[in-house]
């Protein structure tokens, strides 16, 4: 009989091919988030749209993603994880390709909404698949998932810039082609997955939010995500650069996200605890948001890139918190958490650009900083609900001390 994989040893890179296939598709899925960043000004010009109209590409995408999170568990518990992944990927391929054919901003916004539905089915299930199949335990699986997120977010703007420099439609066709490759990899490398013993109810994610710790994590993440996507969706209009310039700035930002997610967050969590990492990262993001609001062009570029550090720290800390803080099944907890937090991603792009158009271009970042302050306040007031996280951090610290040299 094969030895059971260690929860600590073996290395995060020693994973089954099915995990790598899912991780590759996850990278491409997350590329779709930042892919449009470098081409937002070009889309506005070519489709004769205002920045706030173009920002609806993000709003429709994340709003549908948020709502769809509520049904992902219901779907996957009935048709299985693999089929859910493949349906999600197929929808992304279809709607990304259709987005490339758009003649109006309304069409593009609508196709991005369909893309968001596919993305929700894929992303929520991918996390559960990686956690279930990866060696090294849930913590290693979450770090691997966040690595895919960071790599995808960093490569997305670069791919968008390179392809968008040829034609603003090409990044959409490129995403469709890469997702089609991901579809084939998962179809061939991911074995049949057993369905859960119990079917998930449609109400399960909302009921899960009745847990004080999960609700605290989710609503803190909502305000954090508002600040996060203010940087991602509004800053391309402030930079005043070419597609290549915007792409390179956000590539640097994405690299910071990836490094902080994979290396910075786990080390800090063991040293100071998950909740303190959240406090630290939110405070840093306030500093960079205010820098974006009031510094000159060089300062805006620096603050954009450096804001990837607190965003990467928070992405890992919040994802692990959502998985560990309650006694709900992980897919159910993830669905409830993602429903709430993606609402912040849906609201920020439109309101940030609208505030800039109708008041002044500094205000979106001031509001983003205020949202981070609100998030810190929620953590402080409701800290008693996060005791589970502190116990998990203590367990990790003792495991690290007890590992023989």
Residue pairs with C-beta under 8 A, 6 or more apart in sequence:
5 135
5 136
6 135
6 136
7 136
7 137
8 136
8 137
8 399
8 403
9 136
10 135
10 136
11 136
12 136
12 140
12 143
12 144
14 135
14 136
15 23
15 133
15 134
15 135
15 144
16 133
16 134
16 135
17 189
18 129
18 133
18 186
18 189
18 190
18 191
19 129
19 130
19 133
19 134
19 144
20 189
21 182
21 185
21 186
21 188
21 189
21 190
22 85
22 126
22 129
22 130
22 133
22 186
22 190
23 130
23 144
23 145
23 147
23 148
24 148
24 181
24 182
24 185
25 85
25 89
25 122
25 126
25 179
25 182
25 183
25 185
25 186
26 122
26 123
26 126
26 130
26 145
26 148
26 149
26 152
27 148
27 151
27 152
27 155
28 152
28 175
28 178
28 179
28 181
28 182
29 92
29 119
29 122
29 123
29 126
29 152
29 179
29 182
30 123
30 148
30 149
30 151
30 152
30 153
30 156
31 152
31 153
31 155
31 156
31 159
31 175
31 178
32 92
32 96
32 115
32 119
32 152
32 156
32 175
33 152
33 153
33 156
33 232
34 152
34 153
34 154
34 156
34 157
34 160
34 232
34 250
34 254
35 156
35 157
35 159
35 160
35 171
35 172
35 175
36 43
36 57
36 58
36 160
36 171
37 156
37 157
37 160
37 232
37 233
37 236
37 246
37 247
37 250
38 157
38 160
38 161
38 164
38 236
38 243
38 244
38 246
38 247
38 250
39 160
39 161
39 164
39 168
39 171
39 243
40 51
40 54
40 55
40 57
40 233
40 236
40 237
41 236
41 237
41 243
41 246
42 164
42 168
42 243
43 49
43 54
43 57
43 105
43 108
43 168
44 50
44 51
44 53
44 54
46 168
47 54
47 102
47 103
47 104
47 105
47 108
49 105
50 353
50 357
51 237
51 353
51 356
51 357
52 350
52 353
52 354
52 357
53 105
54 105
54 353
55 233
55 234
55 349
55 350
55 352
55 353
56 105
56 109
56 349
56 350
57 108
57 109
57 112
57 349
58 112
58 229
58 232
58 233
58 345
58 346
58 348
58 349
58 350
59 109
59 346
59 347
59 349
59 350
60 109
60 110
60 112
60 113
60 116
61 112
61 113
61 115
61 116
61 119
61 346
62 116
62 229
62 342
62 343
62 345
62 346
62 349
63 113
63 116
63 342
63 343
63 346
64 113
64 114
64 116
64 117
64 120
65 116
65 117
65 119
65 120
65 123
65 338
65 342
65 345
65 346
66 120
66 338
66 339
66 340
66 341
66 342
66 343
66 345
66 346
67 339
68 116
68 117
68 120
68 121
69 120
69 124
69 205
69 335
69 336
69 338
69 339
69 342
70 202
70 205
70 206
70 335
70 339
71 202
72 84
72 120
72 121
72 124
72 125
72 331
72 335
73 124
73 200
73 204
73 205
73 331
73 332
73 335
74 199
74 200
74 201
74 202
74 204
75 84
75 87
75 121
76 83
76 84
76 124
76 125
76 128
76 196
76 200
76 331
77 195
77 196
77 198
77 199
77 200
78 195
78 199
79 87
79 195
80 192
80 193
80 194
80 195
81 125
81 128
81 129
81 132
81 193
82 186
82 190
82 191
82 192
82 193
84 121
84 122
84 125
85 121
85 122
85 125
85 126
85 129
85 186
85 190
86 183
86 186
86 187
87 118
87 121
88 118
88 119
88 120
88 121
88 122
88 123
88 125
89 118
89 122
89 179
89 182
89 183
89 186
90 118
90 183
91 114
91 115
91 117
91 118
91 121
92 115
92 118
92 119
92 122
92 175
92 176
92 179
93 118
93 176
93 179
93 180
93 183
94 114
94 118
94 176
95 111
95 112
95 114
95 115
95 117
95 118
96 111
96 115
96 172
96 173
96 175
96 176
96 179
97 172
97 173
97 176
98 111
98 114
99 108
99 111
99 112
99 115
99 172
100 169
100 170
100 171
100 172
100 173
100 176
101 169
102 108
102 111
102 169
120 338
123 338
124 331
124 334
124 335
124 338
125 331
126 145
127 142
127 145
127 319
127 330
127 334
128 330
128 331
128 334
129 190
129 193
130 141
130 144
130 145
131 138
131 141
131 142
131 145
131 323
131 330
132 193
134 140
134 141
134 144
138 323
138 324
138 330
139 266
139 320
139 396
142 316
142 319
142 320
142 323
143 261
143 262
143 266
143 316
145 319
146 261
146 262
146 265
146 312
146 315
146 316
146 319
147 258
147 261
147 262
149 257
149 258
149 261
149 315
150 254
150 255
150 257
150 258
150 259
150 260
150 261
150 262
150 312
150 315
151 254
151 258
153 254
153 257
153 258
154 250
154 251
154 253
154 254
154 255
154 257
154 258
155 251
155 254
156 250
156 254
157 246
157 247
157 249
157 250
157 251
157 253
157 254
158 247
158 248
158 250
158 251
158 254
159 171
159 174
160 171
160 243
160 247
161 243
161 244
161 246
161 247
161 248
161 251
162 244
162 247
163 170
163 171
163 173
163 174
164 170
164 171
164 243
164 247
165 242
165 243
165 244
196 329
200 329
200 331
200 332
201 207
204 328
204 332
204 335
204 336
205 332
205 335
205 336
205 339
206 336
206 339
208 214
208 326
208 328
208 332
208 333
208 335
208 336
209 215
209 218
209 336
209 340
211 325
211 326
211 327
211 328
212 382
212 385
213 321
213 325
213 326
213 385
213 386
213 387
213 388
213 389
214 322
214 325
214 326
214 328
214 333
214 336
214 337
215 385
216 325
216 378
216 379
216 382
216 385
216 386
217 318
217 321
217 322
217 325
217 337
217 386
218 322
218 336
218 337
218 339
218 340
218 341
219 340
219 378
220 278
220 318
220 375
220 378
220 379
221 318
221 322
221 337
221 340
221 341
221 344
221 375
222 340
222 341
222 343
222 344
223 344
223 371
223 372
223 374
223 375
223 378
224 282
224 285
224 314
224 318
224 341
224 344
224 371
224 372
224 375
225 341
225 342
225 343
225 344
225 345
225 348
226 344
226 345
226 347
226 348
226 367
226 368
226 371
227 285
227 289
227 348
227 368
227 369
227 371
227 372
227 375
228 285
228 311
228 314
228 344
228 345
228 348
229 344
229 345
229 348
229 349
229 352
230 289
230 348
230 349
230 352
230 364
230 365
230 367
230 368
231 253
231 288
231 289
231 292
231 304
231 307
231 311
231 368
232 250
232 349
233 348
233 349
233 352
233 353
234 348
234 349
234 352
234 353
234 356
234 364
235 292
235 300
235 304
236 246
236 250
237 353
237 356
238 292
238 300
238 361
239 245
239 246
239 249
239 297
239 300
239 301
239 304
240 297
241 249
249 301
249 304
249 305
250 304
252 305
252 308
253 304
253 305
253 307
253 308
254 308
255 308
256 305
256 306
256 307
256 308
256 309
256 311
256 312
257 308
257 309
257 311
257 312
257 315
258 312
259 309
259 312
260 308
260 309
260 310
260 311
260 312
260 313
260 316
261 312
261 313
261 315
261 316
262 312
262 316
264 309
264 312
264 313
265 277
265 312
265 313
265 315
265 316
265 317
266 316
268 276
268 277
268 280
268 313
269 277
269 316
269 317
269 320
269 393
269 396
270 393
270 396
270 397
270 400
272 280
273 389
273 390
273 393
274 317
274 320
274 321
274 389
274 390
274 392
274 393
275 379
275 383
275 386
275 389
275 390
277 313
277 314
277 317
278 314
278 317
278 318
278 321
278 375
278 379
279 376
279 379
280 310
280 313
281 309
281 310
281 311
281 313
281 314
281 317
282 310
282 314
282 372
282 373
282 375
282 376
282 379
283 372
283 376
284 309
284 310
284 313
285 307
285 310
285 311
285 314
285 368
285 369
285 372
286 369
286 372
286 373
288 303
288 306
288 307
288 310
289 303
289 307
289 365
289 366
289 368
289 369
289 372
290 365
290 366
290 369
291 299
291 300
291 302
291 303
292 299
292 300
292 303
292 304
292 307
292 365
293 362
293 363
293 364
293 365
293 366
293 369
294 362
295 302
295 303
318 337
318 341
321 386
321 389
322 333
322 334
322 337
323 330
323 333
323 334
324 388
324 389
324 392
325 333
325 385
325 386
325 388
325 389
326 333
326 388
328 336
344 371
348 368
351 364
351 367
352 364
352 367
352 368
353 364
355 363
355 364
355 367
356 363
356 364
379 386
